Amino acid sequence: MFVLLGLDLFSQTYQPSQEIRDAQQQFQDDKFGIFIHWGIYSMLGSGEWVMQNRNINYQEYPKLAGGFYPAHFNADEWVRAIKASGARYITITSRHHDGFSMFHTAQSAYNIVDATPFHRDIIKELAEACRREGIRLHFYYSHLDWGRTDYPLGRTGLGTGRPKDRQNWPEYYQFMNRQLTELLTNYGPIGAIWFDGVWDHDSDSKPFDWQLWGQYELIHRLQPSCLVANNHHLTPFPGEDIQIFERDLPGENKAGLSGQDISPLPLETCETMNTTWGYNILDDQYKSARQLIHLLVRAAGKNANLLLNIGPQPDGRLPEESLKRLSEIGEWMKLYEPTIRNTRGGDVAPHDWGVSTRHGDKLYIHILQLQDTSLFLPLSGLKVKGVCDFLTRRAVKYTKVEDGIVLHLEHAPDEIDHVIELTVK
């Protein structure tokens, strides 16, 4: 397993600053973000792992950049569509495992400005569009690299033909830190750095020191309000400000990547709209709007954010089905946003029938699937002052019982989410 070796004073005594605590609260208030996996891999239409999956040679793969020209990319259109969905932040891949930088970096010519005929910094354009629309911007950044010869060989990307005698961890580590400095210096306020890939070195027999604490300190120093997240599938390390659960809600582990304990940090679940992260021309298995809204609601009920992924097309457009889902979620959010935004997980624990969220003295009961007209709510220690249908504002009948109340509904709910509002004390 990879480990944190040689912990210094920073990692041992890390206490979030007031700026970080404020940013954590804002992050939790936002509740909903959009993940964007985009790179030159989109040209092959087989997802972001195509270099690994097809064992493409590290000297051949970069030739894709010479034909990458996303003529229809429009940052303002992207951000407006995302904002209309109710999402309040965007996390985009600044550099994925293939090593191609989607921003203008001085550390390598292998980037969207210098290596493609497009010659435009899409990260800069997106950052400017986000500022215009009041959307927070986060950067995904890969710790591993299947193309650079100085990256120490791990357990993936072994079929790309990289020579074994050029590995140079100190050089690669400084390369990453210089790129992180650019990202946190040249693009305005950044909400979070979202790391991925440290699982590439996970052998118990050969511990690997990623020197994460040095990068975390660098990030917090360059932008004191920038949160640090790391998708390592483990309980958070010192210096991390968010805990990530990949393809699962906290406490669930259906995909086998989220078996870690739940920490007190702000939580985030990342999930795909269809089945893949990067653009896959064959993947038309989109989840329905109902399924995605249920995922958003259940995440909120578990006190977590939802980071919902889109893989843009190589021409720079967001796929039509993705835009449709954004619009459908947005229509629902126009009605129910107060029951999601600015809330925390409610006093009623998640059940098969649904979840609860809370803001102040308002407890929202989200009924997602219920065949009956009666529902018991355990509310030990809470005094109920009123119960109504959130949407119609009509009073809902209820009976006080030991340790809670029983709601008496007019009919078994069949909406996407039937929300009952309780005023509690």
DRENDREN-217705 format. One record per residue (C-alpha): y negated, x, z; residue number from 1. Coordinates in steps of 0.25 Angstrom, whole numbers, padded with zeros to 4 digits. Each point is the difference from the previous one (the first is absolute). Example, Ala and Ser with C-alpha at 12.3 -4.5 7.8 and 13.67 -1.06 7.14 Angstrom:
! residues 2
<<0018, 0049, 0031>, 1>
<<-0014, 0006, -0002>, 2>
! end
This chain:
! residues 425
<<0000, 0000, 0000>, 1>
<<-0014, 0005, -0003>, 2>
<<-0007, 0003, 0013>, 3>
<<-0014, 0003, 0006>, 4>
<<0001, 0015, 0004>, 5>
<<-0010, 0008, 0007>, 6>
<<-0008, -0012, 0005>, 7>
<<-0014, 0004, 0003>, 8>
<<-0010, -0005, 0010>, 9>
<<-0005, -0011, -0010>, 10>
<<0013, -0006, -0002>, 11>
<<0004, 0000, 0015>, 12>
<<-0013, -0006, 0005>, 13>
<<-0004, -0009, -0012>, 14>
<<-0008, -0012, 0005>, 15>
<<-0007, -0009, -0011>, 16>
<<-0015, 0001, 0000>, 17>
<<-0008, -0012, 0001>, 18>
<<-0002, 0000, -0015>, 19>
<<0015, 0000, -0002>, 20>
<<0001, -0012, 0010>, 21>
<<-0010, -0008, -0007>, 22>
<<0006, 0003, -0013>, 23>
<<0014, -0004, 0005>, 24>
<<-0006, -0013, 0005>, 25>
<<-0007, -0002, -0014>, 26>
<<0014, 0003, -0007>, 27>
<<0007, -0010, 0009>, 28>
<<-0011, -0011, -0003>, 29>
<<0001, 0003, -0015>, 30>
<<0015, -0004, 0000>, 31>
<<0002, 0000, -0015>, 32>
<<0000, 0012, -0010>, 33>
<<0004, 0003, -0014>, 34>
<<0009, 0012, -0003>, 35>
<<-0002, 0006, -0014>, 36>
<<0010, 0010, -0005>, 37>
<<-0005, 0006, -0013>, 38>
<<0002, 0013, -0008>, 39>
<<0004, 0006, -0013>, 40>
<<0014, -0005, 0004>, 41>
<<-0005, -0014, -0004>, 42>
<<0001, 0005, -0015>, 43>
<<0016, 0000, 0001>, 44>
<<0000, -0014, 0007>, 45>
<<0011, 0004, 0009>, 46>
<<-0007, 0001, 0014>, 47>
<<-0006, 0011, 0007>, 48>
<<0013, 0008, 0003>, 49>
<<0003, 0002, -0015>, 50>
<<-0001, 0015, 0000>, 51>
<<0010, 0001, 0011>, 52>
<<0009, -0011, -0005>, 53>
<<0001, 0005, -0014>, 54>
<<-0001, 0015, 0004>, 55>
<<-0012, 0003, -0009>, 56>
<<-0003, 0015, -0001>, 57>
<<-0012, 0004, 0008>, 58>
<<-0006, 0006, -0012>, 59>
<<0002, -0012, -0010>, 60>
<<-0004, -0011, 0010>, 61>
<<-0015, 0004, 0000>, 62>
<<0000, -0002, -0015>, 63>
<<-0002, -0015, 0003>, 64>
<<-0014, 0003, 0005>, 65>
<<-0004, 0003, -0015>, 66>
<<0003, -0014, -0004>, 67>
<<-0006, -0007, 0012>, 68>
<<-0011, -0009, -0004>, 69>
<<-0002, -0013, 0008>, 70>
<<-0010, -0006, -0009>, 71>
<<-0001, -0013, 0008>, 72>
<<-0002, 0006, 0014>, 73>
<<-0012, -0008, 0006>, 74>
<<-0002, 0003, 0015>, 75>
<<-0009, -0011, 0002>, 76>
<<0010, -0010, -0006>, 77>
<<0011, 0006, 0009>, 78>
<<-0008, -0001, 0013>, 79>
<<-0005, -0014, -0003>, 80>
<<0014, -0006, -0002>, 81>
<<0005, 0007, 0012>, 82>
<<-0012, -0005, 0009>, 83>
<<0002, -0014, -0006>, 84>
<<0015, 0001, 0006>, 85>
<<-0006, 0001, 0014>, 86>
<<0004, 0015, 0001>, 87>
<<-0010, 0009, 0007>, 88>
<<0005, 0014, -0003>, 89>
<<0006, 0007, -0012>, 90>
<<0010, 0012, 0002>, 91>
<<0002, 0008, -0013>, 92>
<<0009, 0012, -0004>, 93>
<<-0010, 0012, -0001>, 94>
<<0012, 0009, -0002>, 95>
<<0015, -0005, -0001>, 96>
<<0013, 0008, 0001>, 97>
<<-0002, 0004, -0015>, 98>
<<-0012, 0009, 0004>, 99>
<<-0010, -0006, -0009>, 100>
<<-0013, -0002, 0006>, 101>
<<-0007, -0013, -0004>, 102>
<<-0014, 0006, 0004>, 103>
<<-0008, 0011, -0004>, 104>
<<0004, 0012, 0008>, 105>
<<-0004, 0015, -0001>, 106>
<<0014, 0004, 0005>, 107>
<<0007, -0002, -0012>, 108>
<<-0002, -0004, -0015>, 109>
<<0011, -0010, 0001>, 110>
<<-0009, -0012, 0003>, 111>
<<-0005, -0012, -0007>, 112>
<<-0013, 0006, -0004>, 113>
<<0005, 0013, -0005>, 114>
<<0014, -0002, -0005>, 115>
<<-0002, -0014, -0007>, 116>
<<-0008, -0004, -0012>, 117>
<<-0006, -0011, 0009>, 118>
<<-0009, 0010, 0007>, 119>
<<-0004, -0010, 0011>, 120>
<<0002, 0000, 0015>, 121>
<<0006, -0013, 0003>, 122>
<<0000, 0003, 0015>, 123>
<<-0015, 0002, -0001>, 124>
<<-0002, -0013, -0008>, 125>
<<0009, -0008, 0010>, 126>
<<-0008, 0006, 0012>, 127>
<<-0013, -0005, -0006>, 128>
<<0006, -0014, -0003>, 129>
<<0005, -0001, 0014>, 130>
<<-0013, 0003, 0006>, 131>
<<-0007, -0010, -0009>, 132>
<<0010, -0011, 0004>, 133>
<<0001, 0004, 0015>, 134>
<<0015, 0004, -0001>, 135>
<<0005, 0011, 0008>, 136>
<<0007, 0012, -0008>, 137>
<<0012, 0007, 0005>, 138>
<<0007, 0012, -0007>, 139>
<<0015, 0002, -0001>, 140>
<<0004, 0015, 0000>, 141>
<<0014, 0006, -0003>, 142>
<<0004, 0011, 0009>, 143>
<<0011, 0004, -0010>, 144>
<<-0002, 0004, -0015>, 145>
<<0011, 0001, -0010>, 146>
<<-0008, 0008, -0010>, 147>
<<-0007, 0011, 0008>, 148>
<<0008, 0013, 0001>, 149>
<<-0006, 0004, 0014>, 150>
<<0005, -0013, 0006>, 151>
<<0013, 0003, 0009>, 152>
<<0012, -0006, -0007>, 153>
<<0004, -0012, 0008>, 154>
<<0011, -0011, -0002>, 155>
<<-0007, -0007, -0012>, 156>
<<-0005, 0005, -0013>, 157>
<<0011, 0011, -0001>, 158>
<<0003, -0003, -0015>, 159>
<<-0014, 0003, -0005>, 160>
<<0003, 0014, -0003>, 161>
<<-0009, 0007, 0010>, 162>
<<0003, 0014, 0003>, 163>
<<0005, 0003, 0014>, 164>
<<-0007, 0014, 0002>, 165>
<<-0015, -0006, -0001>, 166>
<<0000, -0008, 0013>, 167>
<<-0012, 0003, 0008>, 168>
<<-0003, -0010, 0011>, 169>
<<-0013, 0006, 0005>, 170>
<<-0006, 0000, -0014>, 171>
<<0005, -0015, -0002>, 172>
<<-0005, -0004, 0014>, 173>
<<-0014, 0006, -0003>, 174>
<<0000, -0007, -0014>, 175>
<<0003, -0014, 0007>, 176>
<<-0011, 0003, 0011>, 177>
<<-0010, 0003, -0011>, 178>
<<0003, -0012, -0008>, 179>
<<-0001, -0009, 0013>, 180>
<<-0014, 0007, 0002>, 181>
<<-0004, -0005, -0014>, 182>
<<0005, -0014, 0002>, 183>
<<-0007, -0001, 0014>, 184>
<<-0013, 0007, -0005>, 185>
<<-0002, -0005, -0015>, 186>
<<0003, -0015, 0001>, 187>
<<-0008, -0006, 0011>, 188>
<<0006, -0007, 0013>, 189>
<<0015, 0000, 0000>, 190>
<<0007, -0010, 0009>, 191>
<<0013, 0007, 0001>, 192>
<<0009, 0011, -0006>, 193>
<<0014, -0005, -0002>, 194>
<<0010, 0011, -0001>, 195>
<<0014, 0000, -0006>, 196>
<<0012, 0009, -0002>, 197>
<<0002, 0008, 0012>, 198>
<<0014, -0006, 0000>, 199>
<<0003, 0010, -0012>, 200>
<<0004, 0010, 0011>, 201>
<<0009, -0007, 0010>, 202>
<<0012, 0009, 0002>, 203>
<<0004, 0002, 0015>, 204>
<<0005, 0014, -0004>, 205>
<<-0013, 0005, -0006>, 206>
<<-0012, -0005, 0008>, 207>
<<-0013, 0000, -0008>, 208>
<<-0014, 0001, 0005>, 209>
<<-0010, -0008, -0008>, 210>
<<-0012, 0004, 0009>, 211>
<<-0004, -0014, 0000>, 212>
<<-0010, 0001, 0012>, 213>
<<-0009, 0010, -0008>, 214>
<<-0001, -0011, -0011>, 215>
<<-0003, -0011, 0010>, 216>
<<-0010, 0008, 0007>, 217>
<<-0007, 0004, -0013>, 218>
<<0000, -0015, -0004>, 219>
<<-0006, -0005, 0013>, 220>
<<-0011, 0012, -0001>, 221>
<<-0004, -0003, -0014>, 222>
<<-0001, -0015, 0002>, 223>
<<0001, -0004, 0015>, 224>
<<0003, -0015, -0003>, 225>
<<0011, 0003, -0010>, 226>
<<0013, -0005, 0005>, 227>
<<0013, 0008, -0002>, 228>
<<0013, -0006, -0004>, 229>
<<0014, 0006, -0004>, 230>
<<0011, -0007, -0007>, 231>
<<0011, 0009, 0007>, 232>
<<0008, -0012, 0005>, 233>
<<-0001, 0005, 0014>, 234>
<<-0007, -0003, 0013>, 235>
<<-0015, 0005, -0002>, 236>
<<-0003, 0015, 0003>, 237>
<<-0013, 0004, 0007>, 238>
<<-0012, -0001, -0008>, 239>
<<0005, -0012, -0008>, 240>
<<-0008, -0013, 0001>, 241>
<<0008, -0010, -0007>, 242>
<<0015, -0003, 0000>, 243>
<<0007, -0003, -0014>, 244>
<<0012, -0009, -0002>, 245>
<<0005, 0001, -0015>, 246>
<<0006, -0012, -0006>, 247>
<<0002, -0007, 0014>, 248>
<<-0008, -0007, 0010>, 249>
<<-0001, 0007, 0014>, 250>
<<0013, -0001, 0008>, 251>
<<0008, -0003, -0013>, 252>
<<0008, 0010, -0008>, 253>
<<0006, -0008, -0012>, 254>
<<-0004, 0011, -0010>, 255>
<<0005, 0011, 0009>, 256>
<<-0013, 0008, 0001>, 257>
<<-0006, -0006, 0012>, 258>
<<0009, 0002, 0012>, 259>
<<-0010, 0007, 0008>, 260>
<<-0006, -0006, 0014>, 261>
<<-0012, -0007, -0001>, 262>
<<-0012, 0007, 0006>, 263>
<<-0013, -0005, 0006>, 264>
<<-0008, 0005, -0013>, 265>
<<-0005, -0010, -0010>, 266>
<<0012, -0004, -0009>, 267>
<<0001, -0001, -0015>, 268>
<<0011, -0005, -0009>, 269>
<<0000, 0004, -0015>, 270>
<<0008, -0008, -0010>, 271>
<<0001, -0002, -0015>, 272>
<<-0004, -0013, -0008>, 273>
<<0012, 0002, -0008>, 274>
<<0011, 0011, 0003>, 275>
<<-0007, 0013, -0004>, 276>
<<-0012, 0007, 0004>, 277>
<<-0005, 0007, -0013>, 278>
<<0000, -0008, -0013>, 279>
<<0013, -0003, -0005>, 280>
<<0001, -0007, -0013>, 281>
<<0013, -0007, 0003>, 282>
<<-0003, -0005, 0014>, 283>
<<-0004, -0015, -0002>, 284>
<<0006, -0003, 0014>, 285>
<<-0013, -0005, 0006>, 286>
<<0000, -0006, 0014>, 287>
<<-0006, -0014, 0000>, 288>
<<-0013, -0003, 0006>, 289>
<<0006, -0008, 0011>, 290>
<<0009, 0013, 0003>, 291>
<<-0012, 0009, 0000>, 292>
<<-0008, -0009, 0009>, 293>
<<0011, -0002, 0009>, 294>
<<0001, 0016, 0001>, 295>
<<-0015, 0001, 0003>, 296>
<<0001, -0011, 0011>, 297>
<<0012, 0006, 0006>, 298>
<<-0006, 0013, 0000>, 299>
<<-0012, -0005, 0007>, 300>
<<0009, -0007, 0010>, 301>
<<0006, 0013, 0003>, 302>
<<-0014, 0006, 0002>, 303>
<<0001, 0008, -0012>, 304>
<<-0007, 0001, -0013>, 305>
<<0006, -0002, -0014>, 306>
<<-0002, 0011, -0011>, 307>
<<0004, -0007, -0013>, 308>
<<0003, 0009, -0012>, 309>
<<-0004, -0001, -0014>, 310>
<<0004, 0010, -0011>, 311>
<<-0010, 0000, -0011>, 312>
<<0003, 0001, -0015>, 313>
<<-0002, 0013, -0007>, 314>
<<-0012, -0006, -0008>, 315>
<<-0007, -0002, 0014>, 316>
<<0002, -0015, 0001>, 317>
<<0006, -0007, 0012>, 318>
<<0013, -0007, -0004>, 319>
<<-0003, -0015, -0003>, 320>
<<0011, -0005, 0010>, 321>
<<-0007, 0009, 0011>, 322>
<<-0013, -0006, -0004>, 323>
<<0006, -0014, 0001>, 324>
<<0006, 0003, 0014>, 325>
<<-0014, 0005, 0005>, 326>
<<-0007, -0012, -0005>, 327>
<<0011, -0009, 0007>, 328>
<<-0001, 0007, 0013>, 329>
<<-0015, -0001, -0001>, 330>
<<0000, -0015, -0002>, 331>
<<0008, -0001, 0013>, 332>
<<-0009, 0010, 0008>, 333>
<<-0012, -0008, -0004>, 334>
<<0006, -0011, 0009>, 335>
<<0007, 0008, 0011>, 336>
<<-0007, 0013, 0001>, 337>
<<-0005, -0003, 0014>, 338>
<<0015, -0001, 0005>, 339>
<<0002, 0014, -0006>, 340>
<<-0012, 0009, 0000>, 341>
<<-0005, 0005, 0013>, 342>
<<0012, -0005, 0007>, 343>
<<0011, 0007, 0008>, 344>
<<0015, -0004, 0002>, 345>
<<0000, -0013, 0008>, 346>
<<0006, -0004, 0014>, 347>
<<0012, -0007, -0007>, 348>
<<0010, 0011, -0004>, 349>
<<0004, -0001, -0015>, 350>
<<0012, -0010, -0003>, 351>
<<0008, -0004, -0012>, 352>
<<-0010, -0012, -0001>, 353>
<<-0012, 0009, -0001>, 354>
<<-0010, 0008, 0009>, 355>
<<-0013, -0001, 0007>, 356>
<<-0013, 0008, -0001>, 357>
<<-0012, -0001, 0010>, 358>
<<-0015, 0003, 0000>, 359>
<<-0008, -0003, 0012>, 360>
<<0004, -0013, 0006>, 361>
<<0006, -0005, -0013>, 362>
<<0016, 0001, -0001>, 363>
<<0005, -0003, -0014>, 364>
<<0014, -0005, -0002>, 365>
<<0005, 0004, -0014>, 366>
<<0011, -0009, -0003>, 367>
<<0007, 0006, -0013>, 368>
<<0014, -0007, 0001>, 369>
<<0003, -0012, 0009>, 370>
<<0009, -0012, -0003>, 371>
<<-0004, -0008, 0012>, 372>
<<-0012, -0007, 0005>, 373>
<<0000, 0006, 0014>, 374>
<<-0002, 0014, 0003>, 375>
<<0000, 0007, 0014>, 376>
<<-0010, 0010, 0003>, 377>
<<0002, 0009, 0012>, 378>
<<-0014, 0002, 0006>, 379>
<<0003, 0005, 0014>, 380>
<<-0013, 0003, 0007>, 381>
<<-0009, -0006, -0011>, 382>
<<-0008, -0013, 0002>, 383>
<<-0001, -0009, -0012>, 384>
<<-0013, -0006, -0002>, 385>
<<0002, -0006, -0014>, 386>
<<0009, -0001, -0012>, 387>
<<-0003, -0003, -0014>, 388>
<<0004, 0002, -0014>, 389>
<<-0008, 0012, -0005>, 390>
<<-0003, -0005, -0014>, 391>
<<-0003, -0015, 0003>, 392>
<<-0005, 0002, 0014>, 393>
<<0008, -0013, 0004>, 394>
<<0005, 0000, 0014>, 395>
<<0015, 0004, 0002>, 396>
<<0008, -0008, 0010>, 397>
<<0007, 0009, 0010>, 398>
<<0008, -0001, 0013>, 399>
<<-0002, 0010, 0012>, 400>
<<0014, 0005, 0005>, 401>
<<0004, 0011, 0009>, 402>
<<-0005, 0014, -0006>, 403>
<<-0007, -0006, -0012>, 404>
<<-0002, -0012, -0009>, 405>
<<0008, -0008, -0010>, 406>
<<-0008, -0003, -0013>, 407>
<<0003, -0014, -0006>, 408>
<<-0003, 0001, -0015>, 409>
<<-0002, -0011, -0010>, 410>
<<0010, 0005, -0009>, 411>
<<0009, 0013, -0002>, 412>
<<-0010, 0010, -0007>, 413>
<<0002, 0003, -0014>, 414>
<<-0013, 0008, -0003>, 415>
<<0001, 0015, -0002>, 416>
<<-0006, 0002, 0014>, 417>
<<-0003, -0012, 0009>, 418>
<<-0010, 0005, 0010>, 419>
<<-0002, -0007, 0014>, 420>
<<-0012, 0005, 0008>, 421>
<<0001, 0001, 0015>, 422>
<<-0012, 0002, 0009>, 423>
<<0005, 0007, 0012>, 424>
<<-0005, 0006, 0013>, 425>
! end
